[in-house]
Amino acid sequence: FLAPKHPFPLLFLYGDKDAICPPRGIDRAISNMPTRANSVNQVSCPAPPHVVHFLNHPEEYARAVDEWLASLELA
């Protein structure tokens, strides 16, 4: 995962047992972001399969996205 050339807010939603994108890889990518991004938020969900957070935890997923969107200063 490459750091963006232009800073913008980022939200990482990932599973704590994801075999395709392991949490340690996501954490490593996030550690490279704060100096390049305005805001970096992360939410780790207890979801073993890849990209099924919304299916397994729809309320938590929606809350994380809503809170992240609310935190943005949109003009």
mmCIF file of the N, C-alpha and C atoms, coordinates in Angstrom:
data_MODEL
# 
_entry.id   MODEL 
# 
loop_
_atom_site.group_PDB 
_atom_site.id 
_atom_site.type_symbol 
_atom_site.label_atom_id 
_atom_site.label_alt_id 
_atom_site.label_comp_id 
_atom_site.label_asym_id 
_atom_site.label_entity_id 
_atom_site.label_seq_id 
_atom_site.pdbx_PDB_ins_code 
_atom_site.Cartn_x 
_atom_site.Cartn_y 
_atom_site.Cartn_z 
_atom_site.occupancy 
_atom_site.B_iso_or_equiv 
_atom_site.pdbx_formal_charge 
_atom_site.auth_seq_id 
_atom_site.auth_comp_id 
_atom_site.auth_asym_id 
_atom_site.auth_atom_id 
_atom_site.pdbx_PDB_model_num 
ATOM 1   N N  . PHE A 1 1  ? 0.850   -1.175  0.000  1.00 0.00 ? 1  PHE A N  1 
ATOM 2   C CA . PHE A 1 1  ? 0.000   0.000   0.000  1.00 0.00 ? 1  PHE A CA 1 
ATOM 3   C C  . PHE A 1 1  ? 0.889   1.229   0.000  1.00 0.00 ? 1  PHE A C  1 
ATOM 4   N N  . LEU A 1 2  ? 0.702   2.074   -0.974 1.00 0.00 ? 2  LEU A N  1 
ATOM 5   C CA . LEU A 1 2  ? 1.532   3.256   -1.095 1.00 0.00 ? 2  LEU A CA 1 
ATOM 6   C C  . LEU A 1 2  ? 0.865   4.461   -0.452 1.00 0.00 ? 2  LEU A C  1 
ATOM 7   N N  . ALA A 1 3  ? 1.669   5.299   0.149  1.00 0.00 ? 3  ALA A N  1 
ATOM 8   C CA . ALA A 1 3  ? 1.146   6.518   0.759  1.00 0.00 ? 3  ALA A CA 1 
ATOM 9   C C  . ALA A 1 3  ? 0.629   7.443   -0.328 1.00 0.00 ? 3  ALA A C  1 
ATOM 10  N N  . PRO A 1 4  ? -0.475  8.118   -0.077 1.00 0.00 ? 4  PRO A N  1 
ATOM 11  C CA . PRO A 1 4  ? -1.013  9.035   -1.080 1.00 0.00 ? 4  PRO A CA 1 
ATOM 12  C C  . PRO A 1 4  ? -0.097  10.230  -1.292 1.00 0.00 ? 4  PRO A C  1 
ATOM 13  N N  . LYS A 1 5  ? -0.119  10.774  -2.502 1.00 0.00 ? 5  LYS A N  1 
ATOM 14  C CA . LYS A 1 5  ? 0.677   11.964  -2.794 1.00 0.00 ? 5  LYS A CA 1 
ATOM 15  C C  . LYS A 1 5  ? 0.031   13.205  -2.194 1.00 0.00 ? 5  LYS A C  1 
ATOM 16  N N  . HIS A 1 6  ? -1.272  13.193  -2.085 1.00 0.00 ? 6  HIS A N  1 
ATOM 17  C CA . HIS A 1 6  ? -1.996  14.326  -1.520 1.00 0.00 ? 6  HIS A CA 1 
ATOM 18  C C  . HIS A 1 6  ? -2.715  13.853  -0.270 1.00 0.00 ? 6  HIS A C  1 
ATOM 19  N N  . PRO A 1 7  ? -2.619  14.617  0.812  1.00 0.00 ? 7  PRO A N  1 
ATOM 20  C CA . PRO A 1 7  ? -3.246  14.174  2.062  1.00 0.00 ? 7  PRO A CA 1 
ATOM 21  C C  . PRO A 1 7  ? -4.776  14.189  1.982  1.00 0.00 ? 7  PRO A C  1 
ATOM 22  N N  . PHE A 1 8  ? -5.369  13.160  2.507  1.00 0.00 ? 8  PHE A N  1 
ATOM 23  C CA . PHE A 1 8  ? -6.819  13.072  2.622  1.00 0.00 ? 8  PHE A CA 1 
ATOM 24  C C  . PHE A 1 8  ? -7.150  12.105  3.742  1.00 0.00 ? 8  PHE A C  1 
ATOM 25  N N  . PRO A 1 9  ? -8.335  12.226  4.333  1.00 0.00 ? 9  PRO A N  1 
ATOM 26  C CA . PRO A 1 9  ? -8.711  11.336  5.441  1.00 0.00 ? 9  PRO A CA 1 
ATOM 27  C C  . PRO A 1 9  ? -8.836  9.886   4.968  1.00 0.00 ? 9  PRO A C  1 
ATOM 28  N N  . LEU A 1 10 ? -8.453  8.977   5.823  1.00 0.00 ? 10 LEU A N  1 
ATOM 29  C CA . LEU A 1 10 ? -8.510  7.551   5.504  1.00 0.00 ? 10 LEU A CA 1 
ATOM 30  C C  . LEU A 1 10 ? -9.241  6.796   6.596  1.00 0.00 ? 10 LEU A C  1 
ATOM 31  N N  . LEU A 1 11 ? -10.002 5.802   6.191  1.00 0.00 ? 11 LEU A N  1 
ATOM 32  C CA . LEU A 1 11 ? -10.671 4.907   7.132  1.00 0.00 ? 11 LEU A CA 1 
ATOM 33  C C  . LEU A 1 11 ? -10.315 3.483   6.740  1.00 0.00 ? 11 LEU A C  1 
ATOM 34  N N  . PHE A 1 12 ? -9.729  2.749   7.652  1.00 0.00 ? 12 PHE A N  1 
ATOM 35  C CA . PHE A 1 12 ? -9.391  1.349   7.434  1.00 0.00 ? 12 PHE A CA 1 
ATOM 36  C C  . PHE A 1 12 ? -10.345 0.490   8.254  1.00 0.00 ? 12 PHE A C  1 
ATOM 37  N N  . LEU A 1 13 ? -11.114 -0.347  7.599  1.00 0.00 ? 13 LEU A N  1 
ATOM 38  C CA . LEU A 1 13 ? -11.979 -1.330  8.257  1.00 0.00 ? 13 LEU A CA 1 
ATOM 39  C C  . LEU A 1 13 ? -11.432 -2.696  7.877  1.00 0.00 ? 13 LEU A C  1 
ATOM 40  N N  . TYR A 1 14 ? -11.058 -3.471  8.878  1.00 0.00 ? 14 TYR A N  1 
ATOM 41  C CA . TYR A 1 14 ? -10.432 -4.753  8.567  1.00 0.00 ? 14 TYR A CA 1 
ATOM 42  C C  . TYR A 1 14 ? -10.725 -5.778  9.649  1.00 0.00 ? 14 TYR A C  1 
ATOM 43  N N  . GLY A 1 15 ? -10.614 -7.032  9.247  1.00 0.00 ? 15 GLY A N  1 
ATOM 44  C CA . GLY A 1 15 ? -10.868 -8.123  10.176 1.00 0.00 ? 15 GLY A CA 1 
ATOM 45  C C  . GLY A 1 15 ? -9.620  -8.511  10.935 1.00 0.00 ? 15 GLY A C  1 
ATOM 46  N N  . ASP A 1 16 ? -9.802  -8.906  12.169 1.00 0.00 ? 16 ASP A N  1 
ATOM 47  C CA . ASP A 1 16 ? -8.650  -9.245  12.997 1.00 0.00 ? 16 ASP A CA 1 
ATOM 48  C C  . ASP A 1 16 ? -8.045  -10.612 12.649 1.00 0.00 ? 16 ASP A C  1 
ATOM 49  N N  . LYS A 1 17 ? -8.714  -11.361 11.794 1.00 0.00 ? 17 LYS A N  1 
ATOM 50  C CA . LYS A 1 17 ? -8.188  -12.665 11.378 1.00 0.00 ? 17 LYS A CA 1 
ATOM 51  C C  . LYS A 1 17 ? -8.180  -12.805 9.851  1.00 0.00 ? 17 LYS A C  1 
ATOM 52  N N  . ASP A 1 18 ? -8.127  -11.692 9.154  1.00 0.00 ? 18 ASP A N  1 
ATOM 53  C CA . ASP A 1 18 ? -8.136  -11.685 7.692  1.00 0.00 ? 18 ASP A CA 1 
ATOM 54  C C  . ASP A 1 18 ? -6.852  -12.316 7.166  1.00 0.00 ? 18 ASP A C  1 
ATOM 55  N N  . ALA A 1 19 ? -6.977  -13.373 6.379  1.00 0.00 ? 19 ALA A N  1 
ATOM 56  C CA . ALA A 1 19 ? -5.808  -14.075 5.839  1.00 0.00 ? 19 ALA A CA 1 
ATOM 57  C C  . ALA A 1 19 ? -5.265  -13.391 4.590  1.00 0.00 ? 19 ALA A C  1 
ATOM 58  N N  . ILE A 1 20 ? -6.089  -12.618 3.895  1.00 0.00 ? 20 ILE A N  1 
ATOM 59  C CA . ILE A 1 20 ? -5.647  -11.958 2.665  1.00 0.00 ? 20 ILE A CA 1 
ATOM 60  C C  . ILE A 1 20 ? -4.928  -10.648 2.992  1.00 0.00 ? 20 ILE A C  1 
ATOM 61  N N  . CYS A 1 21 ? -5.491  -9.882  3.903  1.00 0.00 ? 21 CYS A N  1 
ATOM 62  C CA . CYS A 1 21 ? -4.864  -8.634  4.377  1.00 0.00 ? 21 CYS A CA 1 
ATOM 63  C C  . CYS A 1 21 ? -4.703  -8.746  5.885  1.00 0.00 ? 21 CYS A C  1 
ATOM 64  N N  . PRO A 1 22 ? -3.644  -9.391  6.336  1.00 0.00 ? 22 PRO A N  1 
ATOM 65  C CA . PRO A 1 22 ? -3.458  -9.590  7.780  1.00 0.00 ? 22 PRO A CA 1 
ATOM 66  C C  . PRO A 1 22 ? -3.383  -8.261  8.531  1.00 0.00 ? 22 PRO A C  1 
ATOM 67  N N  . PRO A 1 23 ? -3.904  -8.246  9.758  1.00 0.00 ? 23 PRO A N  1 
ATOM 68  C CA . PRO A 1 23 ? -3.887  -7.021  10.552 1.00 0.00 ? 23 PRO A CA 1 
ATOM 69  C C  . PRO A 1 23 ? -2.501  -6.385  10.663 1.00 0.00 ? 23 PRO A C  1 
ATOM 70  N N  . ARG A 1 24 ? -1.462  -7.189  10.742 1.00 0.00 ? 24 ARG A N  1 
ATOM 71  C CA . ARG A 1 24 ? -0.119  -6.603  10.871 1.00 0.00 ? 24 ARG A CA 1 
ATOM 72  C C  . ARG A 1 24 ? 0.251   -5.799  9.623  1.00 0.00 ? 24 ARG A C  1 
ATOM 73  N N  . GLY A 1 25 ? -0.216  -6.224  8.453  1.00 0.00 ? 25 GLY A N  1 
ATOM 74  C CA . GLY A 1 25 ? 0.034   -5.467  7.228  1.00 0.00 ? 25 GLY A CA 1 
ATOM 75  C C  . GLY A 1 25 ? -0.744  -4.168  7.204  1.00 0.00 ? 25 GLY A C  1 
ATOM 76  N N  . ILE A 1 26 ? -1.988  -4.227  7.674  1.00 0.00 ? 26 ILE A N  1 
ATOM 77  C CA . ILE A 1 26 ? -2.810  -3.014  7.751  1.00 0.00 ? 26 ILE A CA 1 
ATOM 78  C C  . ILE A 1 26 ? -2.188  -2.043  8.758  1.00 0.00 ? 26 ILE A C  1 
ATOM 79  N N  . ASP A 1 27 ? -1.781  -2.567  9.910  1.00 0.00 ? 27 ASP A N  1 
ATOM 80  C CA . ASP A 1 27 ? -1.155  -1.718  10.927 1.00 0.00 ? 27 ASP A CA 1 
ATOM 81  C C  . ASP A 1 27 ? 0.119   -1.068  10.383 1.00 0.00 ? 27 ASP A C  1 
ATOM 82  N N  . ARG A 1 28 ? 0.882   -1.811  9.599  1.00 0.00 ? 28 ARG A N  1 
ATOM 83  C CA . ARG A 1 28 ? 2.104   -1.272  9.016  1.00 0.00 ? 28 ARG A CA 1 
ATOM 84  C C  . ARG A 1 28 ? 1.771   -0.141  8.023  1.00 0.00 ? 28 ARG A C  1 
ATOM 85  N N  . ALA A 1 29 ? 0.745   -0.356  7.205  1.00 0.00 ? 29 ALA A N  1 
ATOM 86  C CA . ALA A 1 29 ? 0.322   0.683   6.255  1.00 0.00 ? 29 ALA A CA 1 
ATOM 87  C C  . ALA A 1 29 ? -0.152  1.923   7.003  1.00 0.00 ? 29 ALA A C  1 
ATOM 88  N N  . ILE A 1 30 ? -0.924  1.715   8.064  1.00 0.00 ? 30 ILE A N  1 
ATOM 89  C CA . ILE A 1 30 ? -1.433  2.843   8.848  1.00 0.00 ? 30 ILE A CA 1 
ATOM 90  C C  . ILE A 1 30 ? -0.285  3.612   9.487  1.00 0.00 ? 30 ILE A C  1 
ATOM 91  N N  . SER A 1 31 ? 0.733   2.904   9.959  1.00 0.00 ? 31 SER A N  1 
ATOM 92  C CA . SER A 1 31 ? 1.861   3.593   10.602 1.00 0.00 ? 31 SER A CA 1 
ATOM 93  C C  . SER A 1 31 ? 2.601   4.492   9.625  1.00 0.00 ? 31 SER A C  1 
ATOM 94  N N  . ASN A 1 32 ? 2.462   4.247   8.329  1.00 0.00 ? 32 ASN A N  1 
ATOM 95  C CA . ASN A 1 32 ? 3.105   5.094   7.322  1.00 0.00 ? 32 ASN A CA 1 
ATOM 96  C C  . ASN A 1 32 ? 2.233   6.270   6.908  1.00 0.00 ? 32 ASN A C  1 
ATOM 97  N N  . MET A 1 33 ? 0.985   6.294   7.323  1.00 0.00 ? 33 MET A N  1 
ATOM 98  C CA . MET A 1 33 ? 0.042   7.294   6.860  1.00 0.00 ? 33 MET A CA 1 
ATOM 99  C C  . MET A 1 33 ? 0.000   8.606   7.639  1.00 0.00 ? 33 MET A C  1 
ATOM 100 N N  . PRO A 1 34 ? 0.075   8.634   8.958  1.00 0.00 ? 34 PRO A N  1 
ATOM 101 C CA . PRO A 1 34 ? -0.236  9.867   9.684  1.00 0.00 ? 34 PRO A CA 1 
ATOM 102 C C  . PRO A 1 34 ? 0.495   11.116  9.207  1.00 0.00 ? 34 PRO A C  1 
ATOM 103 N N  . THR A 1 35 ? 1.722   10.980  8.755  1.00 0.00 ? 35 THR A N  1 
ATOM 104 C CA . THR A 1 35 ? 2.437   12.170  8.313  1.00 0.00 ? 35 THR A CA 1 
ATOM 105 C C  . THR A 1 35 ? 1.975   12.624  6.935  1.00 0.00 ? 35 THR A C  1 
ATOM 106 N N  . ARG A 1 36 ? 1.304   11.750  6.191  1.00 0.00 ? 36 ARG A N  1 
ATOM 107 C CA . ARG A 1 36 ? 0.864   12.086  4.843  1.00 0.00 ? 36 ARG A CA 1 
ATOM 108 C C  . ARG A 1 36 ? -0.632  12.326  4.741  1.00 0.00 ? 36 ARG A C  1 
ATOM 109 N N  . ALA A 1 37 ? -1.394  11.931  5.726  1.00 0.00 ? 37 ALA A N  1 
ATOM 110 C CA . ALA A 1 37 ? -2.851  12.052  5.660  1.00 0.00 ? 37 ALA A CA 1 
ATOM 111 C C  . ALA A 1 37 ? -3.344  13.012  6.733  1.00 0.00 ? 37 ALA A C  1 
ATOM 112 N N  . ASN A 1 38 ? -4.444  13.663  6.468  1.00 0.00 ? 38 ASN A N  1 
ATOM 113 C CA . ASN A 1 38 ? -5.042  14.560  7.450  1.00 0.00 ? 38 ASN A CA 1 
ATOM 114 C C  . ASN A 1 38 ? -5.511  13.790  8.671  1.00 0.00 ? 38 ASN A C  1 
ATOM 115 N N  . SER A 1 39 ? -6.072  12.616  8.448  1.00 0.00 ? 39 SER A N  1 
ATOM 116 C CA . SER A 1 39 ? -6.694  11.855  9.511  1.00 0.00 ? 39 SER A CA 1 
ATOM 117 C C  . SER A 1 39 ? -6.691  10.383  9.125  1.00 0.00 ? 39 SER A C  1 
ATOM 118 N N  . VAL A 1 40 ? -6.301  9.538   10.051 1.00 0.00 ? 40 VAL A N  1 
ATOM 119 C CA . VAL A 1 40 ? -6.320  8.101   9.819  1.00 0.00 ? 40 VAL A CA 1 
ATOM 120 C C  . VAL A 1 40 ? -7.109  7.457   10.942 1.00 0.00 ? 40 VAL A C  1 
ATOM 121 N N  . ASN A 1 41 ? -8.177  6.754   10.589 1.00 0.00 ? 41 ASN A N  1 
ATOM 122 C CA . ASN A 1 41 ? -8.988  6.029   11.556 1.00 0.00 ? 41 ASN A CA 1 
ATOM 123 C C  . ASN A 1 41 ? -8.951  4.559   11.190 1.00 0.00 ? 41 ASN A C  1 
ATOM 124 N N  . GLN A 1 42 ? -8.991  3.717   12.193 1.00 0.00 ? 42 GLN A N  1 
ATOM 125 C CA . GLN A 1 42 ? -9.004  2.287   11.932 1.00 0.00 ? 42 GLN A CA 1 
ATOM 126 C C  . GLN A 1 42 ? -9.999  1.606   12.845 1.00 0.00 ? 42 GLN A C  1 
ATOM 127 N N  . VAL A 1 43 ? -10.643 0.577   12.297 1.00 0.00 ? 43 VAL A N  1 
ATOM 128 C CA . VAL A 1 43 ? -11.588 -0.234  13.047 1.00 0.00 ? 43 VAL A CA 1 
ATOM 129 C C  . VAL A 1 43 ? -11.291 -1.685  12.713 1.00 0.00 ? 43 VAL A C  1 
ATOM 130 N N  . SER A 1 44 ? -10.950 -2.459  13.712 1.00 0.00 ? 44 SER A N  1 
ATOM 131 C CA . SER A 1 44 ? -10.709 -3.881  13.531 1.00 0.00 ? 44 SER A CA 1 
ATOM 132 C C  . SER A 1 44 ? -11.941 -4.633  14.021 1.00 0.00 ? 44 SER A C  1 
ATOM 133 N N  . CYS A 1 45 ? -12.478 -5.478  13.165 1.00 0.00 ? 45 CYS A N  1 
ATOM 134 C CA . CYS A 1 45 ? -13.675 -6.253  13.490 1.00 0.00 ? 45 CYS A CA 1 
ATOM 135 C C  . CYS A 1 45 ? -13.326 -7.721  13.649 1.00 0.00 ? 45 CYS A C  1 
ATOM 136 N N  . PRO A 1 46 ? -14.040 -8.429  14.513 1.00 0.00 ? 46 PRO A N  1 
ATOM 137 C CA . PRO A 1 46 ? -13.807 -9.869  14.650 1.00 0.00 ? 46 PRO A CA 1 
ATOM 138 C C  . PRO A 1 46 ? -14.460 -10.620 13.489 1.00 0.00 ? 46 PRO A C  1 
ATOM 139 N N  . ALA A 1 47 ? -13.865 -10.513 12.316 1.00 0.00 ? 47 ALA A N  1 
ATOM 140 C CA . ALA A 1 47 ? -14.437 -11.127 11.107 1.00 0.00 ? 47 ALA A CA 1 
ATOM 141 C C  . ALA A 1 47 ? -13.362 -11.905 10.372 1.00 0.00 ? 47 ALA A C  1 
ATOM 142 N N  . PRO A 1 48 ? -13.335 -13.215 10.504 1.00 0.00 ? 48 PRO A N  1 
ATOM 143 C CA . PRO A 1 48 ? -12.293 -14.010 9.858  1.00 0.00 ? 48 PRO A CA 1 
ATOM 144 C C  . PRO A 1 48 ? -12.229 -13.880 8.335  1.00 0.00 ? 48 PRO A C  1 
ATOM 145 N N  . PRO A 1 49 ? -13.331 -14.007 7.598  1.00 0.00 ? 49 PRO A N  1 
ATOM 146 C CA . PRO A 1 49 ? -13.215 -13.931 6.142  1.00 0.00 ? 49 PRO A CA 1 
ATOM 147 C C  . PRO A 1 49 ? -12.872 -12.521 5.667  1.00 0.00 ? 49 PRO A C  1 
ATOM 148 N N  . HIS A 1 50 ? -12.338 -12.458 4.470  1.00 0.00 ? 50 HIS A N  1 
ATOM 149 C CA . HIS A 1 50 ? -11.947 -11.187 3.877  1.00 0.00 ? 50 HIS A CA 1 
ATOM 150 C C  . HIS A 1 50 ? -13.168 -10.413 3.388  1.00 0.00 ? 50 HIS A C  1 
ATOM 151 N N  . VAL A 1 51 ? -13.260 -9.159  3.759  1.00 0.00 ? 51 VAL A N  1 
ATOM 152 C CA . VAL A 1 51 ? -14.273 -8.205  3.278  1.00 0.00 ? 51 VAL A CA 1 
ATOM 153 C C  . VAL A 1 51 ? -15.715 -8.662  3.536  1.00 0.00 ? 51 VAL A C  1 
ATOM 154 N N  . VAL A 1 52 ? -16.012 -9.066  4.744  1.00 0.00 ? 52 VAL A N  1 
ATOM 155 C CA . VAL A 1 52 ? -17.398 -9.406  5.091  1.00 0.00 ? 52 VAL A CA 1 
ATOM 156 C C  . VAL A 1 52 ? -17.845 -8.667  6.358  1.00 0.00 ? 52 VAL A C  1 
ATOM 157 N N  . HIS A 1 53 ? -17.168 -7.580  6.679  1.00 0.00 ? 53 HIS A N  1 
ATOM 158 C CA . HIS A 1 53 ? -17.480 -6.836  7.897  1.00 0.00 ? 53 HIS A CA 1 
ATOM 159 C C  . HIS A 1 53 ? -18.939 -6.390  7.925  1.00 0.00 ? 53 HIS A C  1 
ATOM 160 N N  . PHE A 1 54 ? -19.400 -5.849  6.810  1.00 0.00 ? 54 PHE A N  1 
ATOM 161 C CA . PHE A 1 54 ? -20.772 -5.343  6.774  1.00 0.00 ? 54 PHE A CA 1 
ATOM 162 C C  . PHE A 1 54 ? -21.787 -6.474  6.925  1.00 0.00 ? 54 PHE A C  1 
ATOM 163 N N  . LEU A 1 55 ? -21.507 -7.621  6.344  1.00 0.00 ? 55 LEU A N  1 
ATOM 164 C CA . LEU A 1 55 ? -22.432 -8.755  6.446  1.00 0.00 ? 55 LEU A CA 1 
ATOM 165 C C  . LEU A 1 55 ? -22.482 -9.320  7.860  1.00 0.00 ? 55 LEU A C  1 
ATOM 166 N N  . ASN A 1 56 ? -21.336 -9.414  8.513  1.00 0.00 ? 56 ASN A N  1 
ATOM 167 C CA . ASN A 1 56 ? -21.266 -10.015 9.844  1.00 0.00 ? 56 ASN A CA 1 
ATOM 168 C C  . ASN A 1 56 ? -21.573 -9.045  10.976 1.00 0.00 ? 56 ASN A C  1 
ATOM 169 N N  . HIS A 1 57 ? -21.257 -7.779  10.773 1.00 0.00 ? 57 HIS A N  1 
ATOM 170 C CA . HIS A 1 57 ? -21.413 -6.774  11.836 1.00 0.00 ? 57 HIS A CA 1 
ATOM 171 C C  . HIS A 1 57 ? -21.956 -5.471  11.246 1.00 0.00 ? 57 HIS A C  1 
ATOM 172 N N  . PRO A 1 58 ? -23.171 -5.497  10.693 1.00 0.00 ? 58 PRO A N  1 
ATOM 173 C CA . PRO A 1 58 ? -23.687 -4.305  9.997  1.00 0.00 ? 58 PRO A CA 1 
ATOM 174 C C  . PRO A 1 58 ? -23.827 -3.067  10.884 1.00 0.00 ? 58 PRO A C  1 
ATOM 175 N N  . GLU A 1 59 ? -24.228 -3.231  12.143 1.00 0.00 ? 59 GLU A N  1 
ATOM 176 C CA . GLU A 1 59 ? -24.403 -2.066  13.012 1.00 0.00 ? 59 GLU A CA 1 
ATOM 177 C C  . GLU A 1 59 ? -23.064 -1.417  13.333 1.00 0.00 ? 59 GLU A C  1 
ATOM 178 N N  . GLU A 1 60 ? -22.075 -2.250  13.682 1.00 0.00 ? 60 GLU A N  1 
ATOM 179 C CA . GLU A 1 60 ? -20.753 -1.718  14.007 1.00 0.00 ? 60 GLU A CA 1 
ATOM 180 C C  . GLU A 1 60 ? -20.116 -1.066  12.784 1.00 0.00 ? 60 GLU A C  1 
ATOM 181 N N  . TYR A 1 61 ? -20.286 -1.695  11.630 1.00 0.00 ? 61 TYR A N  1 
ATOM 182 C CA . TYR A 1 61 ? -19.726 -1.171  10.391 1.00 0.00 ? 61 TYR A CA 1 
ATOM 183 C C  . TYR A 1 61 ? -20.347 0.195   10.079 1.00 0.00 ? 61 TYR A C  1 
ATOM 184 N N  . ALA A 1 62 ? -21.669 0.261   10.110 1.00 0.00 ? 62 ALA A N  1 
ATOM 185 C CA . ALA A 1 62 ? -22.370 1.513   9.805  1.00 0.00 ? 62 ALA A CA 1 
ATOM 186 C C  . ALA A 1 62 ? -21.992 2.595   10.812 1.00 0.00 ? 62 ALA A C  1 
ATOM 187 N N  . ARG A 1 63 ? -21.887 2.237   12.092 1.00 0.00 ? 63 ARG A N  1 
ATOM 188 C CA . ARG A 1 63 ? -21.514 3.212   13.116 1.00 0.00 ? 63 ARG A CA 1 
ATOM 189 C C  . ARG A 1 63 ? -20.106 3.750   12.854 1.00 0.00 ? 63 ARG A C  1 
ATOM 190 N N  . ALA A 1 64 ? -19.168 2.873   12.506 1.00 0.00 ? 64 ALA A N  1 
ATOM 191 C CA . ALA A 1 64 ? -17.796 3.304   12.232 1.00 0.00 ? 64 ALA A CA 1 
ATOM 192 C C  . ALA A 1 64 ? -17.749 4.260   11.044 1.00 0.00 ? 64 ALA A C  1 
ATOM 193 N N  . VAL A 1 65 ? -18.483 3.942   9.988  1.00 0.00 ? 65 VAL A N  1 
ATOM 194 C CA . VAL A 1 65 ? -18.504 4.804   8.806  1.00 0.00 ? 65 VAL A CA 1 
ATOM 195 C C  . VAL A 1 65 ? -19.195 6.126   9.131  1.00 0.00 ? 65 VAL A C  1 
ATOM 196 N N  . ASP A 1 66 ? -20.325 6.070   9.832  1.00 0.00 ? 66 ASP A N  1 
ATOM 197 C CA . ASP A 1 66 ? -21.039 7.296   10.207 1.00 0.00 ? 66 ASP A CA 1 
ATOM 198 C C  . ASP A 1 66 ? -20.164 8.210   11.070 1.00 0.00 ? 66 ASP A C  1 
ATOM 199 N N  . GLU A 1 67 ? -19.486 7.629   12.059 1.00 0.00 ? 67 GLU A N  1 
ATOM 200 C CA . GLU A 1 67 ? -18.634 8.430   12.930 1.00 0.00 ? 67 GLU A CA 1 
ATOM 201 C C  . GLU A 1 67 ? -17.474 9.035   12.154 1.00 0.00 ? 67 GLU A C  1 
ATOM 202 N N  . TRP A 1 68 ? -16.909 8.264   11.237 1.00 0.00 ? 68 TRP A N  1 
ATOM 203 C CA . TRP A 1 68 ? -15.801 8.766   10.435 1.00 0.00 ? 68 TRP A CA 1 
ATOM 204 C C  . TRP A 1 68 ? -16.275 9.913   9.534  1.00 0.00 ? 68 TRP A C  1 
ATOM 205 N N  . LEU A 1 69 ? -17.415 9.725   8.870  1.00 0.00 ? 69 LEU A N  1 
ATOM 206 C CA . LEU A 1 69 ? -17.944 10.777  8.001  1.00 0.00 ? 69 LEU A CA 1 
ATOM 207 C C  . LEU A 1 69 ? -18.283 12.036  8.795  1.00 0.00 ? 69 LEU A C  1 
ATOM 208 N N  . ALA A 1 70 ? -18.834 11.856  9.985  1.00 0.00 ? 70 ALA A N  1 
ATOM 209 C CA . ALA A 1 70 ? -19.171 13.001  10.833 1.00 0.00 ? 70 ALA A CA 1 
ATOM 210 C C  . ALA A 1 70 ? -17.922 13.761  11.293 1.00 0.00 ? 70 ALA A C  1 
ATOM 211 N N  . SER A 1 71 ? -16.788 13.047  11.383 1.00 0.00 ? 71 SER A N  1 
ATOM 212 C CA . SER A 1 71 ? -15.565 13.693  11.838 1.00 0.00 ? 71 SER A CA 1 
ATOM 213 C C  . SER A 1 71 ? -14.882 14.522  10.751 1.00 0.00 ? 71 SER A C  1 
ATOM 214 N N  . LEU A 1 72 ? -15.306 14.337  9.517  1.00 0.00 ? 72 LEU A N  1 
ATOM 215 C CA . LEU A 1 72 ? -14.694 15.066  8.409  1.00 0.00 ? 72 LEU A CA 1 
ATOM 216 C C  . LEU A 1 72 ? -15.230 16.483  8.334  1.00 0.00 ? 72 LEU A C  1 
ATOM 217 N N  . GLU A 1 73 ? -14.378 17.395  7.987  1.00 0.00 ? 73 GLU A N  1 
ATOM 218 C CA . GLU A 1 73 ? -14.789 18.773  7.793  1.00 0.00 ? 73 GLU A CA 1 
ATOM 219 C C  . GLU A 1 73 ? -15.029 18.970  6.315  1.00 0.00 ? 73 GLU A C  1 
ATOM 220 N N  . LEU A 1 74 ? -16.264 18.710  5.905  1.00 0.00 ? 74 LEU A N  1 
ATOM 221 C CA . LEU A 1 74 ? -16.610 18.812  4.493  1.00 0.00 ? 74 LEU A CA 1 
ATOM 222 C C  . LEU A 1 74 ? -17.096 20.216  4.184  1.00 0.00 ? 74 LEU A C  1 
ATOM 223 N N  . ALA A 1 75 ? -16.549 20.780  3.141  1.00 0.00 ? 75 ALA A N  1 
ATOM 224 C CA . ALA A 1 75 ? -16.939 22.148  2.762  1.00 0.00 ? 75 ALA A CA 1 
ATOM 225 C C  . ALA A 1 75 ? -18.084 22.120  1.784  1.00 0.00 ? 75 ALA A C  1 
# 
